[in-house]
Amino acid sequence: MIKVKKRKILLLPGDGIGPEVIAEVKKIIQWFNKNKSLDFEIDEDLVGGAAYDKYKTPITDEVFYKALESEAVILGAVGGPKWDKLEFSKKT
């Protein structure tokens, strides 16, 4: 089997149903890595309300730069009633 160049994929599950959906996407990527000689490097981080709860910002500089360095970014749903009243600059 021929291996292809390693590709970086950043998974950003977000909030609400996002983490559940991204968990399934992660399974698919892992299946392709195992069964189709692909070599995706998966990284995962916080965005949206989950990031705000932990870091008081919807996206950290670190995550932003990870996204720029990735070949693909898969973004789950972000936001929800818990964060509706945040000022606009604190929303994704």
N, CA, C and O atoms as a MOPAC input file, in Angstrom:
PM7 MOZYME 1SCF
protein

 N      0.82900 1    -1.18300 1     0.00000 1
 C      0.00000 1     0.00000 1     0.00000 1
 C      0.87700 1     1.25100 1     0.00000 1
 O      1.92800 1     1.29500 1     0.63800 1
 N      0.42700 1     2.23800 1    -0.71300 1
 C      1.13400 1     3.51100 1    -0.79400 1
 C      0.55900 1     4.45000 1     0.25600 1
 O     -0.65300 1     4.64900 1     0.32800 1
 N      1.43500 1     5.02100 1     1.06400 1
 C      0.99600 1     6.01300 1     2.05300 1
 C      1.05700 1     7.39800 1     1.42600 1
 O      1.99500 1     7.72600 1     0.70000 1
 N      0.05800 1     8.19300 1     1.71400 1
 C      0.03700 1     9.56300 1     1.22900 1
 C      0.57600 1    10.49200 1     2.30400 1
 O      0.72400 1    10.10300 1     3.46200 1
 N      0.86500 1    11.70700 1     1.91100 1
 C      1.37700 1    12.71400 1     2.84100 1
 C      0.40000 1    12.92200 1     4.00000 1
 O     -0.81600 1    12.96500 1     3.80800 1
 N      0.95300 1    13.04700 1     5.19000 1
 C      0.13400 1    13.30700 1     6.38300 1
 C     -0.55900 1    14.66600 1     6.23700 1
 O      0.08400 1    15.66800 1     5.92500 1
 N     -1.84900 1    14.68500 1     6.46100 1
 C     -2.65500 1    15.91100 1     6.39000 1
 C     -3.21900 1    16.22600 1     7.76100 1
 O     -3.74000 1    15.34900 1     8.45000 1
 N     -3.10900 1    17.49900 1     8.15200 1
 C     -3.62900 1    17.93600 1     9.45200 1
 C     -5.09400 1    18.32400 1     9.33500 1
 O     -5.47900 1    19.10500 1     8.46500 1
 N     -5.90300 1    17.76400 1    10.22600 1
 C     -7.31300 1    18.12400 1    10.31900 1
 C     -7.56800 1    18.58100 1    11.75400 1
 O     -7.25600 1    17.87200 1    12.71000 1
 N     -8.13300 1    19.76100 1    11.88300 1
 C     -8.48500 1    20.30100 1    13.19800 1
 C     -9.98200 1    20.13900 1    13.40300 1
 O    -10.78600 1    20.62900 1    12.61000 1
 N    -10.34400 1    19.44900 1    14.47200 1
 C    -11.74500 1    19.27100 1    14.82300 1
 C    -12.10300 1    20.25100 1    15.93600 1
 O    -11.45500 1    20.28800 1    16.98200 1
 N    -13.13600 1    21.03500 1    15.69300 1
 C    -13.62300 1    22.00400 1    16.66900 1
 C    -15.09100 1    21.67200 1    16.95300 1
 O    -15.98100 1    22.17800 1    16.26900 1
 N    -15.35300 1    20.82500 1    17.95700 1
 C    -16.71100 1    20.35200 1    18.20600 1
 C    -17.73000 1    21.43400 1    18.56100 1
 O    -18.89800 1    21.32700 1    18.18600 1
 N    -17.30800 1    22.46200 1    19.26900 1
 C    -18.23700 1    23.52700 1    19.61900 1
 C    -19.17600 1    23.14000 1    20.74000 1
 O    -18.74400 1    22.57400 1    21.74400 1
 N    -20.45700 1    23.43900 1    20.58200 1
 C    -21.44000 1    23.31300 1    21.64800 1
 C    -22.65200 1    22.52200 1    21.16500 1
 O    -22.71800 1    22.09500 1    20.01200 1
 N    -23.60400 1    22.33800 1    22.07100 1
 C    -24.86000 1    21.67100 1    21.71600 1
 C    -24.61500 1    20.30200 1    21.12500 1
 O    -23.96900 1    19.45700 1    21.74500 1
 N    -25.12400 1    20.08000 1    19.93700 1
 C    -24.97800 1    18.79000 1    19.26300 1
 C    -23.61200 1    18.65600 1    18.58000 1
 O    -23.24200 1    17.56500 1    18.14600 1
 N    -22.86600 1    19.75800 1    18.48500 1
 C    -21.56800 1    19.74700 1    17.80500 1
 C    -20.62400 1    18.64500 1    18.26600 1
 O    -20.10000 1    17.91700 1    17.42300 1
 N    -20.38000 1    18.48700 1    19.57600 1
 C    -19.46600 1    17.42500 1    20.01700 1
 C    -19.91400 1    16.02000 1    19.60600 1
 O    -19.08900 1    15.16200 1    19.29100 1
 N    -21.21700 1    15.80000 1    19.61400 1
 C    -21.74400 1    14.49000 1    19.21700 1
 C    -21.49200 1    14.23300 1    17.73200 1
 O    -21.09200 1    13.13200 1    17.35200 1
 N    -21.71900 1    15.22500 1    16.90600 1
 C    -21.50700 1    15.09100 1    15.46700 1
 C    -20.01800 1    14.92000 1    15.16200 1
 O    -19.64200 1    14.05100 1    14.37400 1
 N    -19.18600 1    15.73300 1    15.77200 1
 C    -17.74100 1    15.67200 1    15.52100 1
 C    -17.16400 1    14.33400 1    15.99400 1
 O    -16.21400 1    13.83400 1    15.39200 1
 N    -17.71200 1    13.75400 1    17.04500 1
 C    -17.25700 1    12.43300 1    17.50100 1
 C    -17.46500 1    11.38600 1    16.40300 1
 O    -16.63400 1    10.49700 1    16.22200 1
 N    -18.57600 1    11.49800 1    15.67400 1
 C    -18.83900 1    10.56800 1    14.56600 1
 C    -17.90400 1    10.84800 1    13.38600 1
 O    -17.42500 1     9.91900 1    12.73600 1
 N    -17.65100 1    12.10800 1    13.11900 1
 C    -16.70200 1    12.47900 1    12.05500 1
 C    -15.31800 1    11.90600 1    12.36800 1
 O    -14.62900 1    11.39600 1    11.48400 1
 N    -14.92700 1    12.00000 1    13.63100 1
 C    -13.62500 1    11.47300 1    14.06400 1
 C    -13.53200 1     9.96800 1    13.79900 1
 O    -12.48600 1     9.48000 1    13.37200 1
 N    -14.60600 1     9.23800 1    14.04600 1
 C    -14.62700 1     7.79800 1    13.77000 1
 C    -14.41700 1     7.52300 1    12.28100 1
 O    -13.70200 1     6.59000 1    11.91300 1
 N    -15.03200 1     8.32600 1    11.44000 1
 C    -14.89700 1     8.14700 1     9.98800 1
 C    -13.45800 1     8.40700 1     9.55900 1
 O    -12.89600 1     7.63900 1     8.77900 1
 N    -12.86400 1     9.47200 1    10.05600 1
 C    -11.46900 1     9.78900 1     9.71400 1
 C    -10.55800 1     8.65200 1    10.16500 1
 O     -9.66400 1     8.24300 1     9.42500 1
 N    -10.77800 1     8.14100 1    11.37100 1
 C     -9.95900 1     7.04100 1    11.87500 1
 C    -10.13400 1     5.78300 1    11.02300 1
 O     -9.17200 1     5.04600 1    10.80700 1
 N    -11.33900 1     5.53600 1    10.54500 1
 C    -11.58400 1     4.39600 1     9.66900 1
 C    -10.78600 1     4.54900 1     8.37400 1
 O    -10.14200 1     3.60300 1     7.92300 1
 N    -10.83100 1     5.73500 1     7.78300 1
 C    -10.06400 1     5.97000 1     6.55300 1
 C     -8.56900 1     5.77300 1     6.79900 1
 O     -7.87900 1     5.18000 1     5.96900 1
 N     -8.06800 1     6.26000 1     7.91900 1
 C     -6.65100 1     6.07300 1     8.25100 1
 C     -6.29600 1     4.58100 1     8.31900 1
 O     -5.24800 1     4.16000 1     7.83000 1
 N     -7.16600 1     3.80800 1     8.91900 1
 C     -6.89000 1     2.38000 1     9.12600 1
 C     -7.09000 1     1.55200 1     7.85400 1
 O     -6.29300 1     0.65700 1     7.57100 1
 N     -8.14500 1     1.84200 1     7.08500 1
 C     -8.55200 1     0.96100 1     5.98500 1
 C     -8.20800 1     1.44200 1     4.58200 1
 O     -8.28500 1     0.66300 1     3.63200 1
 N     -7.84100 1     2.67100 1     4.43500 1
 C     -7.62000 1     3.20500 1     3.08000 1
 C     -6.24100 1     3.82200 1     2.90900 1
 O     -6.03000 1     4.60800 1     1.98500 1
 N     -5.31600 1     3.48600 1     3.76600 1
 C     -3.92800 1     3.96100 1     3.66600 1
 C     -3.82400 1     5.48200 1     3.66200 1
 O     -2.90200 1     6.03800 1     3.06600 1
 N     -4.74000 1     6.14200 1     4.30500 1
 C     -4.65400 1     7.58900 1     4.42300 1
 C     -3.96500 1     7.91300 1     5.74100 1
 O     -3.88600 1     7.07000 1     6.63500 1
 N     -3.47700 1     9.11300 1     5.85000 1
 C     -2.70500 1     9.47000 1     7.03400 1
 C     -3.10900 1    10.85400 1     7.51600 1
 O     -2.33800 1    11.81000 1     7.42500 1
 N     -4.33300 1    10.94600 1     8.03200 1
 C     -4.80300 1    12.20200 1     8.57700 1
 C     -4.34000 1    12.33100 1    10.01800 1
 O     -4.52100 1    11.41400 1    10.81800 1
 N     -3.74700 1    13.46000 1    10.34600 1
 C     -3.36600 1    13.77000 1    11.72100 1
 C     -4.49500 1    14.60000 1    12.31800 1
 O     -4.78600 1    15.69400 1    11.83500 1
 N     -5.12400 1    14.08900 1    13.35400 1
 C     -6.27700 1    14.74700 1    13.95500 1
 C     -5.85400 1    15.50800 1    15.20400 1
 O     -5.16900 1    14.97700 1    16.07800 1
 N     -6.27900 1    16.76100 1    15.26400 1
 C     -6.13400 1    17.55600 1    16.48100 1
 C     -7.53200 1    18.05400 1    16.82900 1
 O     -8.36700 1    18.23900 1    15.94300 1
 N     -7.78200 1    18.26600 1    18.09000 1
 C     -9.11100 1    18.70300 1    18.53300 1
 C     -8.94400 1    19.78700 1    19.58400 1
 O     -8.05000 1    19.71400 1    20.42700 1
 N     -9.81500 1    20.80100 1    19.52700 1
 C     -9.72200 1    21.88000 1    20.50000 1
 C    -11.09000 1    22.50300 1    20.71600 1
 O    -12.08300 1    22.07000 1    20.13200 1
 N    -11.12900 1    23.52600 1    21.56300 1
 C    -12.38300 1    24.18300 1    21.94200 1
 C    -12.64900 1    25.43100 1    21.10900 1
 O    -11.72700 1    26.13500 1    20.69600 1
 N    -13.92400 1    25.68500 1    20.87600 1
 C    -14.38000 1    26.89900 1    20.20300 1
 C    -15.80400 1    27.18000 1    20.68700 1
 O    -16.49600 1    26.28400 1    21.17100 1
 N    -16.22000 1    28.41500 1    20.55100 1
 C    -17.58900 1    28.78500 1    20.91400 1
 C    -17.79200 1    28.88400 1    22.41600 1
 O    -16.90500 1    29.31900 1    23.14900 1
 N    -18.96000 1    28.47900 1    22.85800 1
 C    -19.29900 1    28.56300 1    24.27100 1
 C    -18.38100 1    27.73900 1    25.15800 1
 O    -18.04000 1    28.16300 1    26.26200 1
 N    -17.97800 1    26.56200 1    24.68500 1
 C    -17.07200 1    25.71600 1    25.47500 1
 C    -15.74900 1    26.44000 1    25.72100 1
 O    -15.20700 1    26.38700 1    26.82500 1
 N    -15.23100 1    27.11400 1    24.69500 1
 C    -13.99000 1    27.88300 1    24.85200 1
 C    -14.22500 1    29.08900 1    25.75400 1
 O    -13.37500 1    29.42400 1    26.57900 1
 N    -15.36900 1    29.73800 1    25.60000 1
 C    -15.66400 1    30.89400 1    26.44200 1
 C    -15.72300 1    30.49900 1    27.92000 1
 O    -15.19200 1    31.20200 1    28.77900 1
 N    -16.36900 1    29.37700 1    28.20400 1
 C    -16.47100 1    28.92100 1    29.59000 1
 C    -15.09700 1    28.65900 1    30.19900 1
 O    -14.88200 1    28.93200 1    31.38000 1
 N    -14.17800 1    28.13800 1    29.41400 1
 C    -12.85300 1    27.79800 1    29.93900 1
 C    -11.86700 1    28.95800 1    29.88200 1
 O    -11.08400 1    29.14700 1    30.81400 1
 N    -11.89300 1    29.75400 1    28.78200 1
 C    -10.87300 1    30.77900 1    28.55500 1
 C    -11.41000 1    32.21400 1    28.52200 1
 O    -10.62800 1    33.15900 1    28.42000 1
 N    -12.72000 1    32.38600 1    28.60700 1
 C    -13.37300 1    33.70200 1    28.52000 1
 C    -13.19900 1    34.35900 1    27.15000 1
 O    -13.22700 1    35.58400 1    27.02900 1
 N    -13.02300 1    33.53600 1    26.13000 1
 C    -12.97700 1    33.98500 1    24.73900 1
 C    -13.50200 1    32.84000 1    23.87000 1
 O    -13.22500 1    31.67900 1    24.17200 1
 N    -14.25500 1    33.13100 1    22.79300 1
 C    -14.82600 1    32.06000 1    21.98000 1
 C    -13.79100 1    31.29000 1    21.15600 1
 O    -14.05600 1    30.17200 1    20.71400 1
 N    -12.62300 1    31.88300 1    20.95000 1
 C    -11.54300 1    31.16500 1    20.27100 1
 C    -10.22400 1    31.77100 1    20.74100 1
 O    -10.05100 1    32.99000 1    20.73500 1
 N     -9.31000 1    30.91600 1    21.14100 1
 C     -8.01400 1    31.41000 1    21.60200 1
 C     -7.09400 1    31.63500 1    20.41100 1
 O     -7.32000 1    31.09000 1    19.33000 1
 N     -6.06600 1    32.43300 1    20.61300 1
 C     -5.07700 1    32.64000 1    19.54800 1
 C     -4.45800 1    31.31300 1    19.13500 1
 O     -4.21700 1    31.07700 1    17.95100 1
 N     -4.20200 1    30.44900 1    20.10800 1
 C     -3.59600 1    29.14500 1    19.81500 1
 C     -4.46700 1    28.33700 1    18.84200 1
 O     -3.95700 1    27.76100 1    17.88100 1
 N     -5.76800 1    28.30000 1    19.09500 1
 C     -6.68200 1    27.55800 1    18.22000 1
 C     -6.74700 1    28.22300 1    16.84600 1
 O     -6.77700 1    27.53500 1    15.82500 1
 N     -6.76900 1    29.53500 1    16.81500 1
 C     -6.79400 1    30.26200 1    15.54500 1
 C     -5.57900 1    29.88100 1    14.69000 1
 O     -5.71700 1    29.61900 1    13.49500 1
 N     -4.40200 1    29.85200 1    15.29600 1
 C     -3.19700 1    29.52400 1    14.53900 1
 C     -3.14500 1    28.04100 1    14.18300 1
 O     -2.59700 1    27.68400 1    13.14000 1
 N     -3.70000 1    27.17400 1    15.02000 1
 C     -3.81500 1    25.76000 1    14.65400 1
 C     -4.66900 1    25.62000 1    13.39900 1
 O     -4.36000 1    24.82500 1    12.51100 1
 N     -5.73900 1    26.39500 1    13.33700 1
 C     -6.62300 1    26.34400 1    12.17000 1
 C     -5.88600 1    26.79000 1    10.90700 1
 O     -6.04800 1    26.18500 1     9.84700 1
 N     -5.08700 1    27.83500 1    11.01500 1
 C     -4.33200 1    28.31400 1     9.86000 1
 C     -3.31500 1    27.28700 1     9.36900 1
 O     -3.01700 1    27.22800 1     8.17600 1
 N     -2.78900 1    26.48700 1    10.27400 1
 C     -1.77800 1    25.49000 1     9.92100 1
 C     -2.37800 1    24.15900 1     9.47000 1
 O     -1.63800 1    23.25100 1     9.09000 1
 N     -3.68300 1    24.03100 1     9.50500 1
 C     -4.35200 1    22.77900 1     9.14300 1
 C     -4.81600 1    22.81200 1     7.69400 1
 O     -5.12800 1    23.86700 1     7.14100 1
 N     -4.85300 1    21.62000 1     7.09300 1
 C     -5.39400 1    21.52100 1     5.72900 1
 C     -6.91500 1    21.62400 1     5.74000 1
 O     -7.52400 1    22.08600 1     4.77400 1
 N     -7.51900 1    21.18900 1     6.84200 1
 C     -8.97300 1    21.25200 1     6.96000 1
 C     -9.35300 1    21.53400 1     8.41400 1
 O     -8.68400 1    21.09700 1     9.35000 1
 N    -10.44000 1    22.27400 1     8.56900 1
 C    -11.01600 1    22.53800 1     9.88700 1
 C    -12.47400 1    22.09700 1     9.80600 1
 O    -13.22800 1    22.53900 1     8.93900 1
 N    -12.85100 1    21.22200 1    10.72100 1
 C    -14.23300 1    20.76000 1    10.76500 1
 C    -14.85900 1    21.34700 1    12.02900 1
 O    -14.47700 1    21.01100 1    13.15000 1
 N    -15.83100 1    22.23100 1    11.81300 1
 C    -16.44000 1    23.00200 1    12.88800 1
 C    -17.83500 1    22.48100 1    13.19300 1
 O    -18.68600 1    22.38200 1    12.31000 1
 N    -18.05200 1    22.15200 1    14.45900 1
 C    -19.38700 1    21.74500 1    14.90100 1
 C    -20.22600 1    22.97300 1    15.20200 1
 O    -19.79200 1    24.10800 1    15.00300 1
 N    -21.42000 1    22.72800 1    15.67900 1
 C    -22.31700 1    23.82100 1    16.04300 1
 C    -21.72700 1    24.61000 1    17.20500 1
 O    -21.11100 1    24.03600 1    18.10300 1
 N    -21.91400 1    25.92300 1    17.18400 1
 C    -21.45000 1    26.76200 1    18.29200 1
 C    -22.59900 1    27.62100 1    18.80200 1
 O    -23.53600 1    27.94400 1    18.07200 1
 N    -22.49600 1    27.98000 1    20.08100 1
 C    -23.48800 1    28.86800 1    20.67800 1
 C    -24.63600 1    28.10600 1    21.30500 1
 O    -24.71000 1    26.87800 1    21.25700 1
 N    -25.51600 1    28.87400 1    21.88700 1
 C    -26.69100 1    28.32400 1    22.54700 1
 C    -27.23200 1    29.33900 1    23.52800 1
 O    -26.61300 1    30.37900 1    23.75200 1
 N    -28.37100 1    29.05200 1    24.11000 1
 C    -29.02000 1    30.00400 1    25.00800 1
 C    -28.12200 1    30.47600 1    26.14800 1
 O    -28.22800 1    31.62200 1    26.58500 1
 N    -27.25300 1    29.61400 1    26.62800 1
 C    -26.36400 1    29.96800 1    27.74100 1
 C    -25.50700 1    31.18600 1    27.41800 1
 O    -25.17200 1    31.96300 1    28.31300 1
 N    -25.14900 1    31.36000 1    26.14800 1
 C    -24.23000 1    32.43400 1    25.75300 1
 C    -24.92100 1    33.53900 1    24.94400 1
 O    -24.24200 1    34.42300 1    24.42100 1
 N    -26.24000 1    33.50800 1    24.83000 1
 C    -26.97800 1    34.50100 1    24.03600 1
 C    -26.79100 1    35.93200 1    24.52600 1
 O    -26.80700 1    36.85600 1    23.71300 1
 N    -26.61700 1    36.14000 1    25.80300 1
 C    -26.54500 1    37.49300 1    26.34300 1
 C    -25.12700 1    38.06400 1    26.40300 1
 O    -24.92100 1    39.16200 1    26.91900 1
 N    -24.15500 1    37.32500 1    25.88000 1
 C    -22.78600 1    37.85700 1    25.83900 1
 C    -22.72400 1    39.04500 1    24.88900 1
 O    -23.48100 1    39.11600 1    23.92100 1
 N    -21.82700 1    39.96700 1    25.16700 1
 C    -21.64100 1    41.07600 1    24.23500 1
 C    -21.13200 1    40.53000 1    22.89900 1
 O    -20.48900 1    39.48100 1    22.85700 1
 N    -21.42100 1    41.23800 1    21.82400 1
 C    -21.13100 1    40.77200 1    20.47000 1
 C    -19.66400 1    40.37400 1    20.28100 1
 O    -19.38300 1    39.37700 1    19.61600 1
 N    -18.74000 1    41.12100 1    20.84400 1
 C    -17.31100 1    40.83300 1    20.65800 1
 C    -16.87900 1    39.51300 1    21.29800 1
 O    -15.79300 1    39.01400 1    21.00400 1
 N    -17.70800 1    38.94700 1    22.16200 1
 C    -17.39000 1    37.68500 1    22.83900 1
 C    -18.06300 1    36.48900 1    22.16000 1
 O    -17.96200 1    35.36400 1    22.64800 1
 N    -18.74400 1    36.72600 1    21.04400 1
 C    -19.41300 1    35.63800 1    20.32300 1
 C    -18.58900 1    35.27300 1    19.10400 1
 O    -17.89600 1    36.10800 1    18.52300 1
 N    -18.68300 1    33.98100 1    18.72300 1
 C    -17.97200 1    33.51500 1    17.53400 1
 C    -18.68900 1    33.91300 1    16.28400 1
 O    -18.23100 1    33.60300 1    15.18500 1

